[in-house]
């Protein structure tokens, strides 16, 4: 069982959208710049997320995407499921035909693991992730762009020089 790039990027993009939701619609270009995910890949992911009712698009100047529900009502499993990402640890994709058309010896073990993973991710909401201090610190760092980032570097250098003196 492996969560592929598609699932990881979808969760990352949705978390970015949730973090910046209070600023109005968020453009995919902004998410792309902050998260290093190609714009064309985000377009594919957001088409699936929109079809599954997790995001809504806003057209026109200042348009972009917004969450369709409160961040507390969207969990990681919803996102992964929306982009058709399998969290199945079985060899047979849950069909039970892993060994000569019958369940293999460990089929139910891997089936139980798959269910545990899905249940675990179902218990993690976007709002729960946003509340984590380490995620807020990373989001703050990513939010510093252009002159803000240069200003932050200059302030850090000035503080270092002041402490050295």
VMD Tcl script that builds the backbone (N, CA, C; Angstrom):
set m [mol new atoms 495]
animate dup $m
set s [atomselect $m all]
$s set {name element resname resid chain x y z} {
  {N N UNK 1 A 0.835 -1.169 0.000}
  {CA C UNK 1 A 0.000 0.000 0.000}
  {C C UNK 1 A 0.877 1.228 0.000}
  {N N UNK 2 A 0.539 2.137 -0.878}
  {CA C UNK 2 A 1.349 3.322 -1.004}
  {C C UNK 2 A 0.459 4.476 -1.424}
  {N N UNK 3 A 0.593 5.584 -0.770}
  {CA C UNK 3 A -0.105 6.786 -1.183}
  {C C UNK 3 A 0.766 7.452 -2.234}
  {N N UNK 4 A 0.234 7.611 -3.432}
  {CA C UNK 4 A 1.032 8.145 -4.528}
  {C C UNK 4 A 1.056 9.673 -4.503}
  {N N UNK 5 A 1.776 10.208 -5.455}
  {CA C UNK 5 A 1.890 11.656 -5.599}
  {C C UNK 5 A 0.521 12.304 -5.736}
  {N N UNK 6 A -0.375 11.670 -6.459}
  {CA C UNK 6 A -1.708 12.236 -6.666}
  {C C UNK 6 A -2.408 12.504 -5.333}
  {N N UNK 7 A -2.400 11.535 -4.455}
  {CA C UNK 7 A -3.046 11.702 -3.158}
  {C C UNK 7 A -2.345 12.725 -2.287}
  {N N UNK 8 A -1.018 12.676 -2.258}
  {CA C UNK 8 A -0.259 13.635 -1.441}
  {C C UNK 8 A -0.472 15.063 -1.935}
  {N N UNK 9 A -0.400 15.259 -3.254}
  {CA C UNK 9 A -0.594 16.599 -3.811}
  {C C UNK 9 A -2.011 17.107 -3.572}
  {N N UNK 10 A -2.998 16.237 -3.676}
  {CA C UNK 10 A -4.384 16.654 -3.447}
  {C C UNK 10 A -4.562 17.131 -2.009}
  {N N UNK 11 A -4.013 16.401 -1.059}
  {CA C UNK 11 A -4.122 16.799 0.350}
  {C C UNK 11 A -3.363 18.102 0.586}
  {N N UNK 12 A -2.178 18.225 0.024}
  {CA C UNK 12 A -1.380 19.447 0.174}
  {C C UNK 12 A -2.125 20.651 -0.389}
  {N N UNK 13 A -2.682 20.512 -1.584}
  {CA C UNK 13 A -3.391 21.622 -2.226}
  {C C UNK 13 A -4.646 22.004 -1.446}
  {N N UNK 14 A -5.370 21.014 -0.948}
  {CA C UNK 14 A -6.575 21.307 -0.167}
  {C C UNK 14 A -6.220 21.977 1.161}
  {N N UNK 15 A -5.128 21.574 1.767}
  {CA C UNK 15 A -4.693 22.212 3.008}
  {C C UNK 15 A -4.294 23.661 2.738}
  {N N UNK 16 A -3.594 23.900 1.644}
  {CA C UNK 16 A -3.225 25.259 1.255}
  {C C UNK 16 A -4.488 26.101 1.046}
  {N N UNK 17 A -5.457 25.539 0.343}
  {CA C UNK 17 A -6.718 26.240 0.099}
  {C C UNK 17 A -7.423 26.569 1.420}
  {N N UNK 18 A -7.452 25.630 2.331}
  {CA C UNK 18 A -8.096 25.849 3.632}
  {C C UNK 18 A -7.378 26.934 4.437}
  {N N UNK 19 A -6.063 26.935 4.390}
  {CA C UNK 19 A -5.280 27.928 5.132}
  {C C UNK 19 A -5.558 29.337 4.618}
  {N N UNK 20 A -5.725 29.475 3.307}
  {CA C UNK 20 A -5.904 30.793 2.701}
  {C C UNK 20 A -7.367 31.122 2.408}
  {N N UNK 21 A -8.290 30.333 2.909}
  {CA C UNK 21 A -9.717 30.495 2.604}
  {C C UNK 21 A -10.274 31.846 3.049}
  {N N UNK 22 A -9.800 32.385 4.159}
  {CA C UNK 22 A -10.340 33.640 4.669}
  {C C UNK 22 A -10.003 34.815 3.758}
  {N N UNK 23 A -9.071 34.633 2.832}
  {CA C UNK 23 A -8.682 35.704 1.913}
  {C C UNK 23 A -9.539 35.710 0.654}
  {N N UNK 24 A -10.544 34.843 0.584}
  {CA C UNK 24 A -11.393 34.751 -0.603}
  {C C UNK 24 A -10.929 33.621 -1.496}
  {N N UNK 25 A -11.452 33.574 -2.728}
  {CA C UNK 25 A -11.061 32.492 -3.642}
  {C C UNK 25 A -9.547 32.457 -3.845}
  {N N UNK 26 A -9.008 31.264 -3.931}
  {CA C UNK 26 A -7.563 31.066 -4.074}
  {C C UNK 26 A -7.295 30.532 -5.472}
  {N N UNK 27 A -6.371 31.155 -6.175}
  {CA C UNK 27 A -6.057 30.701 -7.534}
  {C C UNK 27 A -5.132 29.483 -7.493}
  {N N UNK 28 A -5.291 28.640 -8.495}
  {CA C UNK 28 A -4.401 27.481 -8.596}
  {C C UNK 28 A -2.967 27.931 -8.826}
  {N N UNK 29 A -2.801 29.069 -9.470}
  {CA C UNK 29 A -1.462 29.601 -9.698}
  {C C UNK 29 A -0.774 29.923 -8.367}
  {N N UNK 30 A -1.534 30.471 -7.421}
  {CA C UNK 30 A -0.972 30.768 -6.095}
  {C C UNK 30 A -0.593 29.482 -5.362}
  {N N UNK 31 A -1.482 28.485 -5.418}
  {CA C UNK 31 A -1.185 27.198 -4.774}
  {C C UNK 31 A 0.049 26.581 -5.412}
  {N N UNK 32 A 0.113 26.646 -6.743}
  {CA C UNK 32 A 1.254 26.094 -7.479}
  {C C UNK 32 A 2.559 26.734 -7.018}
  {N N UNK 33 A 2.548 28.056 -6.898}
  {CA C UNK 33 A 3.750 28.770 -6.475}
  {C C UNK 33 A 4.179 28.436 -5.057}
  {N N UNK 34 A 3.218 28.348 -4.156}
  {CA C UNK 34 A 3.553 28.064 -2.759}
  {C C UNK 34 A 3.976 26.619 -2.542}
  {N N UNK 35 A 3.341 25.687 -3.256}
  {CA C UNK 35 A 3.554 24.268 -2.976}
  {C C UNK 35 A 4.456 23.559 -3.976}
  {N N UNK 36 A 4.830 24.218 -5.065}
  {CA C UNK 36 A 5.713 23.587 -6.042}
  {C C UNK 36 A 5.040 22.451 -6.802}
  {N N UNK 37 A 3.738 22.573 -7.024}
  {CA C UNK 37 A 2.981 21.586 -7.789}
  {C C UNK 37 A 2.632 22.234 -9.121}
  {N N UNK 38 A 2.827 21.517 -10.217}
  {CA C UNK 38 A 2.580 22.120 -11.525}
  {C C UNK 38 A 1.118 22.525 -11.671}
  {N N UNK 39 A 0.906 23.627 -12.374}
  {CA C UNK 39 A -0.435 24.156 -12.578}
  {C C UNK 39 A -1.316 23.157 -13.317}
  {N N UNK 40 A -0.773 22.498 -14.329}
  {CA C UNK 40 A -1.583 21.538 -15.091}
  {C C UNK 40 A -2.004 20.353 -14.216}
  {N N UNK 41 A -1.138 19.924 -13.322}
  {CA C UNK 41 A -1.483 18.819 -12.422}
  {C C UNK 41 A -2.565 19.261 -11.442}
  {N N UNK 42 A -2.448 20.485 -10.924}
  {CA C UNK 42 A -3.469 21.010 -10.019}
  {C C UNK 42 A -4.820 21.106 -10.714}
  {N N UNK 43 A -4.818 21.507 -11.982}
  {CA C UNK 43 A -6.078 21.595 -12.728}
  {C C UNK 43 A -6.763 20.238 -12.799}
  {N N UNK 44 A -5.993 19.191 -13.040}
  {CA C UNK 44 A -6.554 17.836 -13.080}
  {C C UNK 44 A -7.114 17.439 -11.714}
  {N N UNK 45 A -6.350 17.693 -10.667}
  {CA C UNK 45 A -6.793 17.337 -9.316}
  {C C UNK 45 A -8.048 18.106 -8.918}
  {N N UNK 46 A -8.075 19.403 -9.205}
  {CA C UNK 46 A -9.208 20.216 -8.786}
  {C C UNK 46 A -10.468 19.905 -9.584}
  {N N UNK 47 A -10.326 19.407 -10.799}
  {CA C UNK 47 A -11.503 18.948 -11.544}
  {C C UNK 47 A -12.154 17.786 -10.793}
  {N N UNK 48 A -11.345 16.871 -10.288}
  {CA C UNK 48 A -11.875 15.734 -9.517}
  {C C UNK 48 A -12.430 16.191 -8.172}
  {N N UNK 49 A -11.725 17.084 -7.513}
  {CA C UNK 49 A -12.190 17.586 -6.220}
  {C C UNK 49 A -13.520 18.326 -6.374}
  {N N UNK 50 A -13.671 19.074 -7.472}
  {CA C UNK 50 A -14.921 19.795 -7.734}
  {C C UNK 50 A -16.060 18.818 -8.018}
  {N N UNK 51 A -15.788 17.806 -8.857}
  {CA C UNK 51 A -16.814 16.798 -9.164}
  {C C UNK 51 A -17.281 16.062 -7.912}
  {N N UNK 52 A -16.406 15.940 -6.934}
  {CA C UNK 52 A -16.752 15.243 -5.694}
  {C C UNK 52 A -17.260 16.186 -4.602}
  {N N UNK 53 A -17.499 17.430 -4.955}
  {CA C UNK 53 A -18.131 18.360 -4.032}
  {C C UNK 53 A -17.266 18.896 -2.915}
  {N N UNK 54 A -15.956 18.830 -3.076}
  {CA C UNK 54 A -15.071 19.341 -2.021}
  {C C UNK 54 A -14.680 20.799 -2.235}
  {N N UNK 55 A -14.659 21.241 -3.499}
  {CA C UNK 55 A -14.323 22.627 -3.812}
  {C C UNK 55 A -15.344 23.176 -4.804}
  {N N UNK 56 A -15.415 24.501 -4.863}
  {CA C UNK 56 A -16.246 25.186 -5.849}
  {C C UNK 56 A -15.370 26.221 -6.536}
  {N N UNK 57 A -15.610 26.422 -7.818}
  {CA C UNK 57 A -14.825 27.419 -8.544}
  {C C UNK 57 A -15.577 28.743 -8.555}
  {N N UNK 58 A -14.814 29.823 -8.539}
  {CA C UNK 58 A -15.353 31.174 -8.597}
  {C C UNK 58 A -14.750 31.821 -9.829}
  {N N UNK 59 A -15.605 32.217 -10.764}
  {CA C UNK 59 A -15.125 32.796 -12.023}
  {C C UNK 59 A -14.915 34.300 -11.900}
  {N N UNK 60 A -14.195 34.832 -12.873}
  {CA C UNK 60 A -14.024 36.267 -12.983}
  {C C UNK 60 A -12.773 36.770 -12.294}
  {N N UNK 61 A -12.592 38.108 -12.351}
  {CA C UNK 61 A -11.429 38.704 -11.688}
  {C C UNK 61 A -11.446 38.374 -10.198}
  {N N UNK 62 A -10.315 37.993 -9.698}
  {CA C UNK 62 A -10.227 37.602 -8.297}
  {C C UNK 62 A -10.814 36.232 -8.036}
  {N N UNK 63 A -11.072 35.488 -9.108}
  {CA C UNK 63 A -11.652 34.153 -8.975}
  {C C UNK 63 A -10.616 33.132 -8.551}
  {N N UNK 64 A -11.068 31.932 -8.433}
  {CA C UNK 64 A -10.209 30.833 -8.010}
  {C C UNK 64 A -11.075 29.728 -7.446}
  {N N UNK 65 A -10.614 29.124 -6.382}
  {CA C UNK 65 A -11.354 28.040 -5.743}
  {C C UNK 65 A -11.569 28.351 -4.279}
  {N N UNK 66 A -12.641 27.777 -3.760}
  {CA C UNK 66 A -12.931 27.855 -2.334}
  {C C UNK 66 A -13.426 26.482 -1.889}
  {N N UNK 67 A -13.345 26.216 -0.607}
  {CA C UNK 67 A -13.869 24.964 -0.069}
  {C C UNK 67 A -15.390 24.973 -0.185}
  {N N UNK 68 A -15.974 23.835 -0.507}
  {CA C UNK 68 A -17.434 23.727 -0.591}
  {C C UNK 68 A -18.074 23.535 0.774}
  {N N UNK 69 A -17.289 23.099 1.742}
  {CA C UNK 69 A -17.767 22.889 3.110}
  {C C UNK 69 A -16.748 23.507 4.056}
  {N N UNK 70 A -17.126 23.604 5.300}
  {CA C UNK 70 A -16.190 24.070 6.321}
  {C C UNK 70 A -15.008 23.108 6.399}
  {N N UNK 71 A -13.847 23.619 6.729}
  {CA C UNK 71 A -12.648 22.773 6.801}
  {C C UNK 71 A -12.784 21.677 7.859}
  {N N UNK 72 A -13.620 21.894 8.856}
  {CA C UNK 72 A -13.846 20.872 9.888}
  {C C UNK 72 A -14.691 19.716 9.361}
  {N N UNK 73 A -15.313 19.904 8.207}
  {CA C UNK 73 A -16.169 18.875 7.624}
  {C C UNK 73 A -15.500 18.131 6.473}
  {N N UNK 74 A -14.238 18.434 6.213}
  {CA C UNK 74 A -13.498 17.753 5.143}
  {C C UNK 74 A -12.329 17.020 5.775}
  {N N UNK 75 A -12.307 15.703 5.614}
  {CA C UNK 75 A -11.196 14.938 6.176}
  {C C UNK 75 A -10.267 14.442 5.071}
  {N N UNK 76 A -9.101 13.999 5.474}
  {CA C UNK 76 A -8.069 13.577 4.527}
  {C C UNK 76 A -8.553 12.409 3.669}
  {N N UNK 77 A -9.303 11.486 4.252}
  {CA C UNK 77 A -9.823 10.354 3.475}
  {C C UNK 77 A -10.770 10.834 2.378}
  {N N UNK 78 A -11.587 11.870 2.654}
  {CA C UNK 78 A -12.468 12.438 1.626}
  {C C UNK 78 A -11.658 12.896 0.419}
  {N N UNK 79 A -10.548 13.555 0.690}
  {CA C UNK 79 A -9.711 14.117 -0.371}
  {C C UNK 79 A -9.064 13.006 -1.182}
  {N N UNK 80 A -8.478 12.052 -0.496}
  {CA C UNK 80 A -7.802 10.942 -1.170}
  {C C UNK 80 A -8.809 10.142 -1.998}
  {N N UNK 81 A -9.978 9.892 -1.433}
  {CA C UNK 81 A -11.022 9.173 -2.167}
  {C C UNK 81 A -11.471 9.954 -3.402}
  {N N UNK 82 A -11.560 11.279 -3.285}
  {CA C UNK 82 A -12.045 12.115 -4.387}
  {C C UNK 82 A -11.149 12.050 -5.618}
  {N N UNK 83 A -9.859 11.862 -5.409}
  {CA C UNK 83 A -8.944 11.801 -6.558}
  {C C UNK 83 A -8.670 10.355 -6.972}
  {N N UNK 84 A -9.551 9.461 -6.535}
  {CA C UNK 84 A -9.487 8.045 -6.917}
  {C C UNK 84 A -8.188 7.376 -6.513}
  {N N UNK 85 A -7.687 7.767 -5.365}
  {CA C UNK 85 A -6.454 7.185 -4.848}
  {C C UNK 85 A -6.818 6.009 -3.958}
  {N N UNK 86 A -6.215 4.887 -4.204}
  {CA C UNK 86 A -6.511 3.700 -3.412}
  {C C UNK 86 A -5.636 3.656 -2.161}
  {N N UNK 87 A -6.268 3.353 -1.055}
  {CA C UNK 87 A -5.528 3.137 0.186}
  {C C UNK 87 A -5.604 1.660 0.546}
  {N N UNK 88 A -5.646 0.832 -0.463}
  {CA C UNK 88 A -5.836 -0.600 -0.289}
  {C C UNK 88 A -4.488 -1.302 -0.204}
  {N N UNK 89 A -4.286 -2.042 0.879}
  {CA C UNK 89 A -3.028 -2.766 1.076}
  {C C UNK 89 A -3.084 -4.189 0.532}
  {N N UNK 90 A -4.257 -4.619 0.066}
  {CA C UNK 90 A -4.360 -5.986 -0.451}
  {C C UNK 90 A -3.758 -6.074 -1.844}
  {N N UNK 91 A -3.318 -7.245 -2.191}
  {CA C UNK 91 A -2.731 -7.490 -3.499}
  {C C UNK 91 A -3.816 -7.553 -4.580}
  {N N UNK 92 A -5.032 -7.899 -4.178}
  {CA C UNK 92 A -6.120 -8.170 -5.120}
  {C C UNK 92 A -7.135 -7.030 -5.212}
  {N N UNK 93 A -6.822 -5.882 -4.634}
  {CA C UNK 93 A -7.757 -4.753 -4.607}
  {C C UNK 93 A -9.094 -5.119 -3.968}
  {N N UNK 94 A -9.029 -5.831 -2.863}
  {CA C UNK 94 A -10.181 -6.205 -2.041}
  {C C UNK 94 A -11.066 -7.288 -2.653}
  {N N UNK 95 A -10.747 -7.798 -3.815}
  {CA C UNK 95 A -11.622 -8.768 -4.485}
  {C C UNK 95 A -11.598 -10.147 -3.834}
  {N N UNK 96 A -10.523 -10.479 -3.126}
  {CA C UNK 96 A -10.437 -11.782 -2.483}
  {C C UNK 96 A -10.063 -12.905 -3.432}
  {N N UNK 97 A -9.438 -12.536 -4.545}
  {CA C UNK 97 A -9.006 -13.550 -5.519}
  {C C UNK 97 A -7.489 -13.536 -5.692}
  {N N UNK 98 A -6.786 -13.280 -4.601}
  {CA C UNK 98 A -5.339 -13.075 -4.647}
  {C C UNK 98 A -4.538 -14.347 -4.902}
  {N N UNK 99 A -5.086 -15.479 -4.639}
  {CA C UNK 99 A -4.337 -16.726 -4.839}
  {C C UNK 99 A -5.249 -17.747 -5.525}
  {N N UNK 100 A -5.019 -17.914 -6.803}
  {CA C UNK 100 A -5.795 -18.876 -7.596}
  {C C UNK 100 A -7.300 -18.651 -7.454}
  {N N UNK 101 A -7.712 -17.382 -7.486}
  {CA C UNK 101 A -9.132 -17.058 -7.415}
  {C C UNK 101 A -9.723 -17.074 -6.018}
  {N N UNK 102 A -8.920 -17.300 -5.017}
  {CA C UNK 102 A -9.367 -17.361 -3.621}
  {C C UNK 102 A -8.542 -16.378 -2.788}
  {N N UNK 103 A -9.030 -16.031 -1.592}
  {CA C UNK 103 A -8.225 -15.164 -0.724}
  {C C UNK 103 A -6.916 -15.852 -0.335}
  {N N UNK 104 A -5.842 -15.064 -0.321}
  {CA C UNK 104 A -4.558 -15.596 0.125}
  {C C UNK 104 A -4.547 -15.674 1.648}
  {N N UNK 105 A -3.516 -16.264 2.193}
  {CA C UNK 105 A -3.416 -16.489 3.628}
  {C C UNK 105 A -3.498 -15.184 4.433}
  {N N UNK 106 A -2.926 -14.108 3.898}
  {CA C UNK 106 A -2.880 -12.842 4.636}
  {C C UNK 106 A -3.891 -11.813 4.120}
  {N N UNK 107 A -4.820 -12.227 3.286}
  {CA C UNK 107 A -5.799 -11.302 2.702}
  {C C UNK 107 A -6.512 -10.467 3.771}
  {N N UNK 108 A -7.011 -11.105 4.795}
  {CA C UNK 108 A -7.783 -10.385 5.815}
  {C C UNK 108 A -6.905 -9.469 6.663}
  {N N UNK 109 A -5.646 -9.822 6.838}
  {CA C UNK 109 A -4.708 -8.935 7.531}
  {C C UNK 109 A -4.580 -7.622 6.764}
  {N N UNK 110 A -4.320 -7.719 5.445}
  {CA C UNK 110 A -4.133 -6.517 4.629}
  {C C UNK 110 A -5.446 -5.754 4.468}
  {N N UNK 111 A -6.542 -6.455 4.443}
  {CA C UNK 111 A -7.852 -5.812 4.381}
  {C C UNK 111 A -8.101 -4.996 5.655}
  {N N UNK 112 A -7.787 -5.585 6.797}
  {CA C UNK 112 A -7.927 -4.871 8.072}
  {C C UNK 112 A -7.014 -3.650 8.133}
  {N N UNK 113 A -5.782 -3.796 7.635}
  {CA C UNK 113 A -4.854 -2.664 7.610}
  {C C UNK 113 A -5.414 -1.545 6.739}
  {N N UNK 114 A -5.926 -1.881 5.581}
  {CA C UNK 114 A -6.518 -0.879 4.690}
  {C C UNK 114 A -7.640 -0.125 5.394}
  {N N UNK 115 A -8.487 -0.859 6.090}
  {CA C UNK 115 A -9.594 -0.232 6.811}
  {C C UNK 115 A -9.084 0.672 7.931}
  {N N UNK 116 A -8.033 0.243 8.627}
  {CA C UNK 116 A -7.453 1.057 9.706}
  {C C UNK 116 A -6.869 2.363 9.157}
  {N N UNK 117 A -6.195 2.276 8.029}
  {CA C UNK 117 A -5.620 3.478 7.413}
  {C C UNK 117 A -6.732 4.441 7.022}
  {N N UNK 118 A -7.768 3.914 6.383}
  {CA C UNK 118 A -8.887 4.764 5.968}
  {C C UNK 118 A -9.559 5.402 7.186}
  {N N UNK 119 A -9.772 4.617 8.233}
  {CA C UNK 119 A -10.377 5.156 9.453}
  {C C UNK 119 A -9.498 6.239 10.076}
  {N N UNK 120 A -8.187 6.016 10.090}
  {CA C UNK 120 A -7.253 6.998 10.642}
  {C C UNK 120 A -7.343 8.314 9.867}
  {N N UNK 121 A -7.292 8.236 8.536}
  {CA C UNK 121 A -7.344 9.443 7.715}
  {C C UNK 121 A -8.719 10.107 7.768}
  {N N UNK 122 A -9.753 9.324 8.029}
  {CA C UNK 122 A -11.103 9.888 8.186}
  {C C UNK 122 A -11.206 10.735 9.449}
  {N N UNK 123 A -10.350 10.495 10.406}
  {CA C UNK 123 A -10.358 11.241 11.660}
  {C C UNK 123 A -9.519 12.503 11.636}
  {N N UNK 124 A -8.897 12.801 10.512}
  {CA C UNK 124 A -8.048 13.993 10.406}
  {C C UNK 124 A -8.718 14.981 9.463}
  {N N UNK 125 A -9.150 16.112 10.004}
  {CA C UNK 125 A -9.810 17.131 9.188}
  {C C UNK 125 A -8.820 18.219 8.776}
  {N N UNK 126 A -9.208 18.983 7.773}
  {CA C UNK 126 A -8.368 20.108 7.366}
  {C C UNK 126 A -8.223 21.102 8.516}
  {N N UNK 127 A -9.299 21.358 9.246}
  {CA C UNK 127 A -9.195 22.307 10.363}
  {C C UNK 127 A -8.266 21.774 11.449}
  {N N UNK 128 A -8.282 20.466 11.659}
  {CA C UNK 128 A -7.368 19.869 12.634}
  {C C UNK 128 A -5.919 20.038 12.230}
  {N N UNK 129 A -5.652 19.925 10.942}
  {CA C UNK 129 A -4.282 20.124 10.455}
  {C C UNK 129 A -3.864 21.586 10.598}
  {N N UNK 130 A -4.782 22.496 10.267}
  {CA C UNK 130 A -4.475 23.925 10.358}
  {C C UNK 130 A -4.120 24.323 11.787}
  {N N UNK 131 A -4.729 23.680 12.756}
  {CA C UNK 131 A -4.476 24.009 14.164}
  {C C UNK 131 A -3.096 23.578 14.643}
  {N N UNK 132 A -2.440 22.712 13.903}
  {CA C UNK 132 A -1.121 22.235 14.330}
  {C C UNK 132 A -0.080 23.337 14.157}
  {N N UNK 133 A 0.668 23.577 15.208}
  {CA C UNK 133 A 1.640 24.672 15.196}
  {C C UNK 133 A 2.673 24.516 14.084}
  {N N UNK 134 A 3.175 23.293 13.876}
  {CA C UNK 134 A 4.205 23.112 12.852}
  {C C UNK 134 A 3.670 23.414 11.456}
  {N N UNK 135 A 2.401 23.151 11.223}
  {CA C UNK 135 A 1.808 23.460 9.916}
  {C C UNK 135 A 1.635 24.966 9.772}
  {N N UNK 136 A 1.218 25.639 10.836}
  {CA C UNK 136 A 1.089 27.100 10.776}
  {C C UNK 136 A 2.441 27.762 10.510}
  {N N UNK 137 A 3.497 27.252 11.128}
  {CA C UNK 137 A 4.831 27.825 10.906}
  {C C UNK 137 A 5.269 27.654 9.456}
  {N N UNK 138 A 5.016 26.493 8.893}
  {CA C UNK 138 A 5.375 26.251 7.490}
  {C C UNK 138 A 4.555 27.156 6.583}
  {N N UNK 139 A 3.258 27.291 6.854}
  {CA C UNK 139 A 2.396 28.153 6.041}
  {C C UNK 139 A 2.863 29.603 6.112}
  {N N UNK 140 A 3.265 30.049 7.300}
  {CA C UNK 140 A 3.787 31.413 7.442}
  {C C UNK 140 A 5.048 31.598 6.613}
  {N N UNK 141 A 5.923 30.609 6.645}
  {CA C UNK 141 A 7.157 30.690 5.854}
  {C C UNK 141 A 6.828 30.742 4.366}
  {N N UNK 142 A 5.898 29.918 3.925}
  {CA C UNK 142 A 5.529 29.892 2.513}
  {C C UNK 142 A 4.838 31.181 2.092}
  {N N UNK 143 A 4.168 31.835 3.036}
  {CA C UNK 143 A 3.445 33.059 2.727}
  {C C UNK 143 A 4.347 34.251 2.496}
  {N N UNK 144 A 5.565 34.168 2.988}
  {CA C UNK 144 A 6.511 35.260 2.766}
  {C C UNK 144 A 7.013 35.162 1.332}
  {N N UNK 145 A 6.698 36.189 0.542}
  {CA C UNK 145 A 7.141 36.159 -0.851}
  {C C UNK 145 A 7.762 37.492 -1.222}
  {N N UNK 146 A 8.583 37.460 -2.232}
  {CA C UNK 146 A 9.176 38.675 -2.777}
  {C C UNK 146 A 9.797 39.560 -1.732}
  {N N UNK 147 A 9.295 40.803 -1.652}
  {CA C UNK 147 A 9.889 41.778 -0.739}
  {C C UNK 147 A 9.695 41.370 0.717}
  {N N UNK 148 A 8.597 40.707 1.034}
  {CA C UNK 148 A 8.402 40.255 2.417}
  {C C UNK 148 A 9.499 39.286 2.828}
  {N N UNK 149 A 9.846 38.368 1.922}
  {CA C UNK 149 A 10.891 37.397 2.231}
  {C C UNK 149 A 12.238 38.106 2.369}
  {N N UNK 150 A 12.520 39.046 1.476}
  {CA C UNK 150 A 13.777 39.797 1.548}
  {C C UNK 150 A 13.821 40.588 2.849}
  {N N UNK 151 A 12.697 41.231 3.204}
  {CA C UNK 151 A 12.637 42.001 4.441}
  {C C UNK 151 A 12.873 41.099 5.650}
  {N N UNK 152 A 12.312 39.921 5.650}
  {CA C UNK 152 A 12.496 38.990 6.767}
  {C C UNK 152 A 13.955 38.577 6.883}
  {N N UNK 153 A 14.602 38.327 5.753}
  {CA C UNK 153 A 16.018 37.955 5.763}
  {C C UNK 153 A 16.850 39.114 6.297}
  {N N UNK 154 A 16.541 40.336 5.837}
  {CA C UNK 154 A 17.283 41.505 6.301}
  {C C UNK 154 A 17.106 41.711 7.807}
  {N N UNK 155 A 15.877 41.534 8.299}
  {CA C UNK 155 A 15.630 41.689 9.732}
  {C C UNK 155 A 16.396 40.648 10.536}
  {N N UNK 156 A 16.450 39.426 10.036}
  {CA C UNK 156 A 17.190 38.361 10.713}
  {C C UNK 156 A 18.673 38.692 10.751}
  {N N UNK 157 A 19.196 39.200 9.630}
  {CA C UNK 157 A 20.609 39.576 9.579}
  {C C UNK 157 A 20.894 40.712 10.554}
  {N N UNK 158 A 19.987 41.696 10.628}
  {CA C UNK 158 A 20.174 42.817 11.546}
  {C C UNK 158 A 20.154 42.340 12.998}
  {N N UNK 159 A 19.243 41.409 13.309}
  {CA C UNK 159 A 19.178 40.864 14.666}
  {C C UNK 159 A 20.462 40.116 15.008}
  {N N UNK 160 A 20.989 39.365 14.047}
  {CA C UNK 160 A 22.229 38.619 14.273}
  {C C UNK 160 A 23.390 39.566 14.512}
  {N N UNK 161 A 23.439 40.652 13.723}
  {CA C UNK 161 A 24.509 41.633 13.883}
  {C C UNK 161 A 24.398 42.333 15.235}
  {N N UNK 162 A 23.164 42.631 15.658}
  {CA C UNK 162 A 22.956 43.310 16.937}
  {C C UNK 162 A 23.370 42.411 18.103}
  {N N UNK 163 A 23.097 41.105 17.968}
  {CA C UNK 163 A 23.471 40.173 19.025}
  {C C UNK 163 A 24.980 39.971 19.066}
  {N N UNK 164 A 25.637 40.089 17.911}
  {CA C UNK 164 A 27.086 39.904 17.840}
  {C C UNK 164 A 27.823 41.094 18.428}
  {N N UNK 165 A 27.177 42.266 18.366}
  {CA C UNK 165 A 27.845 43.495 18.812}
  {C C UNK 165 A 27.883 43.634 20.299}
}
mol reanalyze $m
mol bondsrecalc $m
mol representation Tube
mol addrep $m
